Amino acid sequence: MIELTKRLYRIAAEHRYGFTFFAYMLAAIVTGIVCVGFMKAFEAVLANRLDFRSVGAWCLLTTPALFLAAVELVRRVAPCADGTGIPQVIFAIRNSKPATEPVLAPLTSLTTMLVKIAALLIGLAGGAATGREGPTVHVATCVFVSLLLVIRRISGIKFDMRSALVAGGAAGLAAAFNTPLAGVTFAVEELTTDAFAGIKDVVIMAIVVAAIAAQYVQGEYSYFGRLRMPDAVPVAAPIVIGLLCGVVGVVFSTALLRGKAVALRWQAGRGRYLLPVGLALGLLGLAWLSPVDLLGPGNSAAQTMTEGSFGSWAYAFPATKMLATLLTYWSGIAGGIFAPTLAMGAALGGDVAHWMGLPVASCAMIGMAALLSGTIQAPITAFVIIFEMTGHHAMLTPIMLGSLLACIVARMLGAEHLYAALSRNYQRLLPPADRP
């Protein structure tokens, strides 16, 4: 009996669907719960941020101070907590092997996760024009991997680090938008393009379990609430919106990359303190001149468009929101670009609708998917996110067409893949022999 028990234990410990599989599911549950907590913290800080309306002219002091504090926290404690977080996950996945596990550990450590959350919330309190979706991917990956490492240390189970990284990142995206299917497409399209077949079972199950855990804690949740059925649009709408968003996406991603390269040189020299302070003041000046709120993720503007409302502010909003997002990102703040990109895309779609006399809500949905696709060059993930968020089957084909056209335009114009380009900043972690 003892021998049989030992044999069964050994089989469970070594089998793909034994203890390791259950460890993945436990990690997915915890990840989903942490993502909900992160979302609630983000929303709480966003509702109480220190801007013109809450502290008046004092924001000229509080915003630069909070920006500087957020940037210095990352620089001094966890340099890998900077930016959106998705490039870190991509770099860890693409360079994952037993020999590099120790040197890549800072990318997904608990320290990095805690600093990521703290720095983002500090910057958000100061008025950063940023979102939580990319950081949620990073936070989820850190939680998933860290918990598996603890379980491995206690029980001795074996797990594949690459599959854990992919599962954690994809589960984070699914929890961020409450879009499980988008988590799967994100895993295939962005996180791993060559090894998904061998890990798809554990990755998809982790996504599903994390989404269920998040929904259990949060309740039924829709990113933009319940939207009414949008009106049909002619085929010209997604074509025009897709082409326009492809060009704008290239401008945005190129400006982000080139500006970040300049900012990194400043941060390495005497401009380390001046840069975040100066950019924070520039952001405040831009926000003061704007007739609508440019601070934060921009969800209210996107919601207005997806509900079919249009105002003259929407003509300037894509440019001003883009500049606000760039100023925030260049400062070194830990924060994402998903939500600001969706807001800009919704406004661009609404602008096209107004010019062509078409339904605003329908064109806004197309614009969100198209600009996200043109910016990050992940068309499938872009249209699946918007389709799952809106839930309107009649809009699937126009959203797909706009998303695909935007990506084609971006690639024709020679735009770099945004997250792949940003991930190269972490080559410094690798031994010289392993660097490209």
TACORGI-V385697 format. One record per pair of residues at least 24 apart in sequence whose ideal C-beta (glycine too) atoms are under 8 Angstrom apart, sorted by the first residue. I is the first residue (numbers start at 0). J is the second residue. Records with the same first field share a line. If there is no record, write none. Layout:
# TACORGI-V385697
I=J  J
This chain:
# TACORGI-V385697
12=154  155  156
13=157
18=154  156
19=156  157  158
20=201  204
22=146  147  150  154  156  158
23=147  158  163  166  201  204  205
24=204  205  208
25=146  150
26=142  143  146  147  150  163  166  167  205
27=143  166  170  204  205  206  208  209  212
28=208  209  212
29=142  146  212
30=139  142  143  146  167  170  171  174  205  209  212
31=170  174  208  209  210  211  212  213  215  216
32=212  213  216
33=138  139  142
34=135  138  139  170  171  174  175  209  213
35=174  213  216  217
37=116  131  134  135  138
38=131  135  174  175  217
40=116  120
41=119  120  123  131
44=120  123  124
45=123  295  296
47=124
48=123  124  125  126  294  295
49=124  125  126
50=126  286  294
51=283  286  287
58=125  126  283
59=280  283
61=125
62=125  126  279  280  282  283
63=125  275  276  279  280
64=125
65=121  122  124  125  279
66=122  125  127  275  276  278  279  330  332
67=272  275  276  279
68=121
69=118  119  121  122  125  127  275  331  332  333
70=118  275  330  331  332
72=114  117  118  121
73=114  118  331  333
74=266  271  331
76=110  114
77=105  108  110  111  113  114  115
78=105
79=105  106  108  111  425  428
80=111  112  114  115  118  137  333
81=331  333
82=133  328  333  334  421
83=133  134  136  137  334  335  336  337  418  421
84=115  133  134  135  136  137  138  140  333  335
85=133  136  137  168  189  335  418  421
86=418  419  421  422  424  425
87=111  137  422  425
88=136  137  140  164  167  168  190
89=189  190  418  419  422
90=422  423  425  426
91=140  164
92=161  164  165  168  190  191
93=422
94=429  433
95=160  161  164
97=160
98=433
99=429  433
100=160
102=428  429  430
103=428  429
105=428
106=425  428
107=140  141  144  145  164  167
108=141  145
109=141  145
111=137  141
112=137  138  141  142  145
114=333
115=141  333
118=332  333
119=332  333  334
122=327  332  333  334
123=295  334
125=279
126=279  282  283  286  294  295
127=282  294  295  327  330  332  334
128=282  293  294  295  296  297  320  323  324  326  327  339
129=295  296  324  327  328  332  334  335  336  338  339
130=296  297  334  335  336  337  338  339
131=175  296  334  335  338
132=172  175  176  335  337  338
133=334  335  336  337
134=333  334  335
135=171  172  174  175  335
136=168  171  172  175
137=168  171
138=171
139=167  168  170  171  172  174  209
140=164  167  168  171
141=167
142=167
143=167  170  205
159=198
161=191  194  198
162=197  198  201  202
164=190
165=190  191  195  198  202
166=198  201  202  205  206
167=205
169=202  205  206
170=205  206  208  209  210
171=209
172=380
173=206  209  210  213
174=209  210  213
175=337
176=222  384  387  388
177=210  213  214  217  220  221  222  387  388
178=222  383  384  387  388
179=206  207  210  387
180=383  387
181=380  383  384  387
182=206  209  210
184=379  380  383
185=377  380
187=379
188=377  379  380
189=375  377  380  418
221=388  390
222=388
223=298  301  302  305  388  389
224=302
226=305  306  360  389  390  391
227=306  307  360
228=391  393
229=307  358  360  361  364  389  391  393  394
230=358  360  361
231=358  361  393
232=357  358  361  362  365  397
233=357
234=397  400
235=355
236=351  352  355  357  361  362  365  397  401
237=365  369  397  398  400  401  404
238=400  401  404
239=351  355
240=347  348  351  362  365  366  369  401
241=365  369  400  401  402  403  404  405  408
242=404  405  408
243=347  351  369
244=344  347  348  366  369  370  372  373  401  405
245=369  373  404  405  406  407  408  409  412
246=373  408  412
247=317  321  343  347  370  373
248=369  370  371  372  373  374  405  408  409  414
249=373  408  409  412  414
250=321
251=321  324  325  340  343  370  374
252=373  374  375  409  414  415  417
253=414  415
254=321  325
255=325  328  329  336  417
256=415  417  420  421
258=325  328  329
259=328  329  421
261=329
262=329  330  331
263=424
266=331
274=329  330  331
275=330  331  332
278=326  327  329  330
279=326  330
281=326
282=323  326  327
285=319  322  323  326
286=323
289=315  316  319
291=316
293=319  320  323
294=323
296=338  339  342
297=338  339  341  342  343
298=338  341  342
300=342  345  346
301=338  341  342  344  345  346  363  367
304=345  346  348  349  359  360  363  366
305=345  360  363  364  367  389
306=360
307=358  359  360
308=359
309=349  352  353  359
313=346  349  350  353
314=350
316=342  343  346
317=343  346  347  350
320=346
336=374
337=371
340=370  371  374  375
341=367  370  371
343=370
344=368  369  370  371
361=394  397
364=389  391  394  397  398
365=394  397  398  401
366=401
368=398  399  401  402  405
369=401  402  404  405
370=405
371=402
372=401  402  403  405  406  409
373=405  406  408  409
374=409  417
375=416  417  418
376=406  409  410  414  416  417
377=406
378=402  403  405  406
381=406
